[in-house]
């Protein structure tokens, strides 16, 4: 999970300081989250998913697909959503 967070940040050329500012935390706090030295709080997990436009399951390592499979297969459209 922590490698995935780092990779998402690096692919967008964001600094840890920029992400920390977005999350309203210090750069050192974010660095500890990214390195795995600190647990990832749920509110930060959600903000990161929104920032990177990926689903939470992807960040958590529960899927290899960064976007919702239900959306990409038309699940919502086909089920009246």
Buried (B, 14 or more C-beta within 10 A) or exposed (E): EBEBBBEBBEEEEBEBEBBBEBBEBEBEBBBBBBEEEBEBEEEBBEBBBEBBEBBBBBBEEEBEEBEBEEEEEEEEEEEEE
